[in-house]
Amino acid sequence: MIDKSVKLQKTEALIKELLIEAFGALSDPELRGLTVLDVDCSRGKYNAKVFLDEAGMSEPEQNALRRKLRKSQGFLKQYCAEASGWYRSPDFNFKFDDTLKRKTHIDDLFKKIEAELKKGSQ
């Protein structure tokens, strides 16, 4: 029997590839330039969180892109369903991933702490 987590990981990888292709097929240059970092699917494949690279975008720019993504959701779902041969494609919930920004911020904090500790020990 196939392990469900492996099956789910394959589904997530396929959705990621299909979304990258679908973004390339869109006419909007802002949406074509988006980078899909990861996809997290629910077990039933009905919902998928799609993590996008924020690429230094401001909050208003991210909100504008989210609105465009919601408007193009029908096309994206249809593209994924047709390309994969599935009867139904999941509903996409797009999120901008700020993990890299948070990691950089934490690294900077550790550098400041290290510098202060060096000053204190001298």
N, CA, C and O of each residue as an XYZ file, in Angstrom:
488
protein
N       0.835     -1.186      0.000
C       0.000      0.000      0.000
C       0.881      1.252      0.000
O       1.910      1.290      0.675
N       0.482      2.258     -0.746
C       1.265      3.482     -0.867
C       1.054      4.341      0.372
O      -0.073      4.541      0.828
N       2.166      4.846      0.908
C       2.100      5.739      2.058
C       1.430      7.051      1.630
O       1.832      7.664      0.641
N       0.419      7.468      2.371
C      -0.346      8.661      1.995
C       0.521      9.908      1.968
O       0.300     10.793      1.141
N       1.503      9.996      2.856
C       2.327     11.198      2.865
C       3.157     11.298      1.582
O       3.375     12.399      1.078
N       3.615     10.176      1.054
C       4.363     10.191     -0.206
C       3.437     10.590     -1.349
O       3.812     11.381     -2.214
N       2.237     10.044     -1.347
C       1.249     10.376     -2.372
C       0.908     11.866     -2.319
O       0.794     12.524     -3.354
N       0.747     12.384     -1.116
C       0.433     13.798     -0.949
C       1.595     14.671     -1.409
O       1.383     15.713     -2.030
N       2.813     14.251     -1.109
C       3.989     15.007     -1.551
C       4.079     15.041     -3.076
O       4.451     16.063     -3.651
N       3.744     13.942     -3.724
C       3.741     13.911     -5.189
C       2.688     14.864     -5.740
O       2.926     15.572     -6.718
N       1.523     14.873     -5.101
C       0.450     15.775     -5.525
C       0.890     17.223     -5.382
O       0.673     18.035     -6.281
N       1.508     17.547     -4.248
C       1.976     18.916     -4.016
C       3.029     19.323     -5.041
O       3.006     20.447     -5.543
N       3.950     18.415     -5.353
C       4.985     18.711     -6.347
C       4.365     18.935     -7.725
O       4.787     19.826     -8.462
N       3.368     18.129     -8.070
C       2.701     18.281     -9.361
C       1.959     19.614     -9.431
O       2.026     20.313    -10.441
N       1.257     19.962     -8.363
C       0.531     21.241     -8.344
C       1.511     22.401     -8.478
O       1.236     23.368     -9.188
N       2.643     22.308     -7.805
C       3.658     23.365     -7.895
C       4.117     23.539     -9.341
O       4.182     24.664     -9.837
N       4.432     22.443    -10.017
C       4.864     22.506    -11.419
C       3.769     23.077    -12.315
O       4.033     23.912    -13.180
N       2.538     22.617    -12.097
C       1.430     23.078    -12.934
C       1.144     24.561    -12.731
O       0.829     25.269    -13.687
N       1.252     25.033    -11.493
C       1.019     26.459    -11.239
C       2.097     27.314    -11.892
O       1.804     28.392    -12.409
N       3.337     26.843    -11.871
C       4.413     27.585    -12.534
C       4.106     27.706    -14.026
O       4.271     28.776    -14.612
N       3.659     26.605    -14.640
C       3.273     26.628    -16.057
C       2.077     27.552    -16.279
O       2.051     28.322    -17.240
N       1.089     27.474    -15.390
C      -0.126     28.284    -15.534
C       0.195     29.771    -15.408
O      -0.353     30.585    -16.151
N       1.077     30.134    -14.474
C       1.470     31.542    -14.347
C       2.129     32.020    -15.641
O       1.920     33.156    -16.066
N       2.918     31.156    -16.257
C       3.558     31.509    -17.523
C       2.567     31.713    -18.653
O       2.846     32.449    -19.599
N       1.413     31.068    -18.564
C       0.392     31.185    -19.607
C      -0.495     32.417    -19.432
O      -1.257     32.761    -20.335
N      -0.406     33.082    -18.286
C      -1.236     34.264    -18.036
C      -0.705     35.465    -18.813
O       0.488     35.544    -19.107
N      -1.590     36.391    -19.141
C      -1.187     37.572    -19.905
C      -0.621     38.679    -19.013
O       0.069     39.570    -19.510
N      -0.894     38.641    -17.725
C      -0.433     39.677    -16.802
C       1.047     39.455    -16.463
O       1.398     38.417    -15.901
N       1.919     40.420    -16.799
C       3.352     40.229    -16.534
C       3.688     40.116    -15.044
O       4.651     39.442    -14.678
N       2.904     40.771    -14.183
C       3.163     40.660    -12.737
C       2.918     39.239    -12.244
O       3.677     38.724    -11.424
N       1.865     38.609    -12.740
C       1.561     37.239    -12.327
C       2.519     36.244    -12.971
O       2.855     35.224    -12.367
N       2.959     36.534    -14.188
C       3.924     35.642    -14.849
C       5.243     35.611    -14.100
O       5.953     34.606    -14.141
N       5.582     36.701    -13.415
C       6.862     36.789    -12.723
C       6.862     36.194    -11.326
O       7.895     36.210    -10.657
N       5.736     35.671    -10.866
C       5.682     35.111     -9.512
C       6.435     33.789     -9.423
O       6.457     33.001    -10.369
N       7.050     33.567     -8.270
C       7.784     32.330     -8.020
C       7.051     31.520     -6.967
O       6.803     32.008     -5.865
N       6.704     30.289     -7.302
C       6.050     29.386     -6.354
C       7.138     28.696     -5.543
O       7.969     27.976     -6.096
N       7.130     28.919     -4.228
C       8.133     28.310     -3.363
C       7.711     26.939     -2.866
O       8.520     26.013     -2.813
N       6.444     26.814     -2.501
C       5.974     25.554     -1.934
C       4.458     25.476     -2.056
O       3.775     26.488     -2.211
N       3.955     24.260     -1.982
C       2.510     24.013     -1.982
C       2.218     23.054     -0.843
O       2.894     22.037     -0.686
N       1.210     23.381     -0.052
C       0.798     22.533      1.069
C      -0.668     22.164      0.853
O      -1.560     22.999      0.999
N      -0.899     20.895      0.502
C      -2.246     20.412      0.169
C      -2.926     19.794      1.377
O      -2.278     19.213      2.248
N      -4.250     19.931      1.413
C      -5.014     19.193      2.416
C      -5.078     17.738      1.971
O      -4.799     17.432      0.812
N      -5.436     16.852      2.869
C      -5.433     15.421      2.545
C      -6.379     15.076      1.410
O      -6.076     14.203      0.597
N      -7.506     15.742      1.342
C      -8.478     15.429      0.303
C      -8.240     16.152     -1.003
O      -9.011     15.991     -1.949
N      -7.189     16.945     -1.071
C      -6.841     17.695     -2.276
C      -7.884     18.770     -2.605
O      -7.993     19.199     -3.754
N      -8.641     19.199     -1.606
C      -9.659     20.215     -1.862
C      -9.134     21.627     -1.651
O      -9.657     22.580     -2.229
N      -8.116     21.763     -0.836
C      -7.525     23.066     -0.556
C      -6.014     22.953     -0.643
O      -5.427     21.944     -0.251
N      -5.397     24.003     -1.162
C      -3.939     24.025     -1.255
C      -3.447     25.421     -0.900
O      -3.887     26.413     -1.481
N      -2.535     25.485      0.053
C      -1.863     26.745      0.357
C      -0.675     26.840     -0.581
O       0.159     25.937     -0.640
N      -0.606     27.933     -1.305
C       0.479     28.145     -2.256
C       1.338     29.280     -1.720
O       0.871     30.408     -1.564
N       2.597     28.969     -1.441
C       3.518     29.952     -0.892
C       4.323     30.566     -2.026
O       4.988     29.865     -2.789
N       4.250     31.886     -2.120
C       4.913     32.627     -3.185
C       6.054     33.453     -2.608
O       6.022     33.852     -1.444
N       7.063     33.704     -3.437
C       8.194     34.528     -3.027
C       7.749     35.984     -3.009
O       7.205     36.488     -3.992
N       7.984     36.652     -1.893
C       7.549     38.050     -1.799
C       8.487     38.990     -2.535
O       8.079     40.094     -2.896
N       9.724     38.591     -2.767
C      10.699     39.339     -3.585
C      10.725     40.830     -3.270
O      10.748     41.655     -4.184
N      10.723     41.181     -2.003
C      10.847     42.571     -1.595
C       9.635     43.434     -1.886
O       9.748     44.658     -1.937
N       8.483     42.822     -2.078
C       7.266     43.584     -2.359
C       6.722     44.209     -1.079
O       6.833     43.642      0.007
N       6.138     45.379     -1.234
C       5.489     46.025     -0.097
C       4.136     45.361      0.144
O       3.640     44.612     -0.698
N       3.553     45.643      1.292
C       2.250     45.062      1.640
C       1.160     45.454      0.634
O       0.379     44.590      0.235
N       1.076     46.735      0.204
C       0.055     47.079     -0.802
C       0.256     46.334     -2.130
O      -0.717     45.952     -2.781
N       1.518     46.130     -2.529
C       1.779     45.381     -3.764
C       1.330     43.931     -3.617
O       0.754     43.356     -4.540
N       1.598     43.346     -2.453
C       1.170     41.969     -2.199
C      -0.350     41.860     -2.233
O      -0.896     40.914     -2.800
N      -1.033     42.829     -1.626
C      -2.501     42.813     -1.621
C      -3.063     42.939     -3.038
O      -4.039     42.273     -3.383
N      -2.446     43.792     -3.857
C      -2.895     43.946     -5.245
C      -2.705     42.639     -6.015
O      -3.566     42.248     -6.804
N      -1.583     41.971     -5.786
C      -1.342     40.692     -6.462
C      -2.302     39.619     -5.968
O      -2.748     38.783     -6.753
N      -2.627     39.631     -4.675
C      -3.601     38.663     -4.149
C      -4.956     38.835     -4.836
O      -5.621     37.855     -5.172
N      -5.357     40.088     -5.041
C      -6.631     40.350     -5.732
C      -6.582     39.798     -7.162
O      -7.538     39.177     -7.626
N      -5.471     40.027     -7.848
C      -5.325     39.501     -9.212
C      -5.336     37.974     -9.209
O      -5.915     37.350    -10.098
N      -4.697     37.380     -8.210
C      -4.667     35.918     -8.118
C      -6.061     35.353     -7.868
O      -6.426     34.320     -8.428
N      -6.842     36.037     -7.022
C      -8.217     35.581     -6.776
C      -9.038     35.642     -8.067
O      -9.842     34.752     -8.344
N      -8.826     36.704     -8.854
C      -9.565     36.835    -10.115
C      -9.164     35.763    -11.124
O      -9.985     35.331    -11.932
N      -7.910     35.337    -11.078
C      -7.443     34.337    -12.046
C      -7.555     32.912    -11.509
O      -7.104     31.968    -12.158
N      -8.149     32.750    -10.333
C      -8.267     31.429     -9.707
C      -8.978     30.413    -10.614
O      -8.565     29.256    -10.692
N     -10.037     30.841    -11.294
C     -10.771     29.932    -12.177
C      -9.890     29.384    -13.286
O      -9.909     28.187    -13.575
N      -9.109     30.278    -13.911
C      -8.199     29.836    -14.967
C      -7.151     28.879    -14.413
O      -6.859     27.853    -15.027
N      -6.582     29.211    -13.254
C      -5.537     28.369    -12.665
C      -6.074     26.984    -12.316
O      -5.409     25.977    -12.558
N      -7.280     26.935    -11.746
C      -7.881     25.643    -11.398
C      -8.161     24.818    -12.652
O      -7.889     23.618    -12.685
N      -8.702     25.465    -13.677
C      -9.003     24.762    -14.924
C      -7.716     24.243    -15.565
O      -7.674     23.111    -16.047
N      -6.674     25.065    -15.571
C      -5.398     24.663    -16.160
C      -4.848     23.429    -15.447
O      -4.431     22.467    -16.091
N      -4.851     23.463    -14.110
C      -4.320     22.336    -13.334
C      -5.157     21.076    -13.543
O      -4.610     19.981    -13.672
N      -6.469     21.229    -13.577
C      -7.342     20.063    -13.760
C      -7.131     19.429    -15.135
O      -7.043     18.207    -15.253
N      -7.051     20.257    -16.164
C      -6.874     19.723    -17.517
C      -5.493     19.104    -17.705
O      -5.365     18.037    -18.304
N      -4.463     19.770    -17.196
C      -3.097     19.281    -17.392
C      -2.822     18.004    -16.602
O      -2.026     17.165    -17.025
N      -3.482     17.858    -15.453
C      -3.228     16.687    -14.612
C      -4.187     15.537    -14.903
O      -3.911     14.388    -14.556
N      -5.317     15.849    -15.542
C      -6.318     14.824    -15.797
C      -7.239     14.589    -14.609
O      -8.017     13.635    -14.604
N      -7.154     15.447    -13.611
C      -8.029     15.324    -12.446
C      -9.415     15.841    -12.793
O      -9.584     16.688    -13.670
N     -10.397     15.310    -12.084
C     -11.768     15.782    -12.237
C     -11.910     17.167    -11.616
O     -12.636     18.021    -12.123
N     -11.212     17.368    -10.527
C     -11.336     18.601     -9.750
C      -9.959     19.070     -9.320
O      -9.098     18.264     -8.968
N      -9.763     20.357     -9.351
C      -8.516     20.952     -8.882
C      -8.780     21.616     -7.530
O      -9.896     22.074     -7.283
N      -7.784     21.677     -6.656
C      -8.026     22.276     -5.334
C      -8.259     23.785     -5.407
O      -7.888     24.441     -6.380
N      -8.874     24.312     -4.369
C      -8.986     25.760     -4.210
C      -7.637     26.255     -3.710
O      -7.059     25.678     -2.789
N      -7.141     27.317     -4.314
C      -5.823     27.829     -3.958
C      -5.944     28.993     -2.988
O      -6.755     29.899     -3.178
N      -5.128     28.953     -1.956
C      -5.014     30.041     -0.999
C      -3.581     30.549     -1.107
O      -2.647     29.887     -0.653
N      -3.409     31.718     -1.707
C      -2.070     32.238     -1.972
C      -1.556     33.039     -0.784
O      -2.248     33.903     -0.247
N      -0.321     32.729     -0.388
C       0.330     33.425      0.719
C       1.735     33.807      0.282
O       2.408     33.045     -0.413
N       2.170     34.984      0.692
C       3.542     35.392      0.415
C       4.412     34.942      1.576
O       4.128     35.249      2.734
N       5.472     34.215      1.256
C       6.345     33.611      2.261
C       7.425     34.611      2.664
O       8.240     35.030      1.842
N       7.415     34.981      3.932
C       8.415     35.921      4.437
C       9.451     35.224      5.320
O      10.089     35.868      6.152
N       9.619     33.931      5.144
C      10.543     33.156      5.969
C      11.965     33.683      5.844
O      12.676     33.797      6.842
N      12.383     34.003      4.627
C      13.746     34.488      4.422
C      13.961     35.814      5.142
O      15.017     36.036      5.734
N      12.965     36.696      5.092
C      13.082     37.989      5.771
C      13.184     37.789      7.284
O      13.988     38.444      7.948
N      12.361     36.877      7.828
C      12.412     36.612      9.273
C      13.745     35.987      9.665
O      14.302     36.324     10.710
N      14.263     35.080      8.840
C      15.545     34.437      9.123
C      16.664     35.477      9.138
O      17.521     35.458     10.021
N      16.654     36.375      8.170
C      17.660     37.431      8.102
C      17.575     38.332      9.326
O      18.601     38.728      9.878
N      16.366     38.656      9.750
C      16.175     39.500     10.931
C      16.729     38.812     12.180
O      17.404     39.447     12.990
N      16.449     37.526     12.335
C      16.947     36.781     13.497
C      18.469     36.698     13.460
O      19.122     36.845     14.494
N      19.043     36.462     12.274
C      20.505     36.429     12.144
C      21.119     37.768     12.537
O      22.152     37.809     13.204
N      20.483     38.862     12.124
C      20.975     40.193     12.496
C      20.928     40.394     14.005
O      21.848     40.971     14.585
N      19.856     39.919     14.645
C      19.756     40.034     16.101
C      20.870     39.262     16.794
O      21.462     39.753     17.755
N      21.158     38.061     16.312
C      22.240     37.274     16.901
C      23.592     37.962     16.719
O      24.436     37.910     17.614
N      23.805     38.601     15.580
C      25.061     39.329     15.353
C      25.185     40.502     16.315
O      26.270     40.767     16.833
N      24.082     41.209     16.559
C      24.103     42.323     17.512
C      24.408     41.831     18.916
O      25.197     42.441     19.639
N      23.776     40.719     19.302
C      24.019     40.149     20.637
C      25.476     39.738     20.764
O      26.108     39.990     21.790
N      26.008     39.111     19.736
C      27.409     38.680     19.761
C      28.343     39.879     19.875
O      29.324     39.833     20.617
N      28.045     40.955     19.143
C      28.873     42.159     19.205
C      28.816     42.785     20.592
O      29.837     43.237     21.110
N      27.634     42.817     21.198
C      27.500     43.380     22.543
C      28.228     42.533     23.574
O      28.829     43.070     24.504
N      28.180     41.218     23.422
C      28.899     40.334     24.347
C      30.405     40.524     24.224
O      31.115     40.482     25.228
N      30.900     40.733     23.014
C      32.331     40.975     22.820
C      32.745     42.294     23.456
O      33.812     42.387     24.062
N      31.892     43.325     23.318
C      32.184     44.623     23.938
C      32.209     44.499     25.454
O      33.062     45.093     26.113
N      31.285     43.737     26.006
C      31.184     43.569     27.451
C      32.336     42.777     28.039
O      32.706     43.008     29.190
N      32.914     41.851     27.287
C      33.997     41.022     27.815
C      35.354     41.693     27.666
O      36.334     41.197     28.221
N      35.448     42.785     26.948
C      36.741     43.460     26.756
C      37.034     44.443     27.830
O      38.082     45.088     27.807
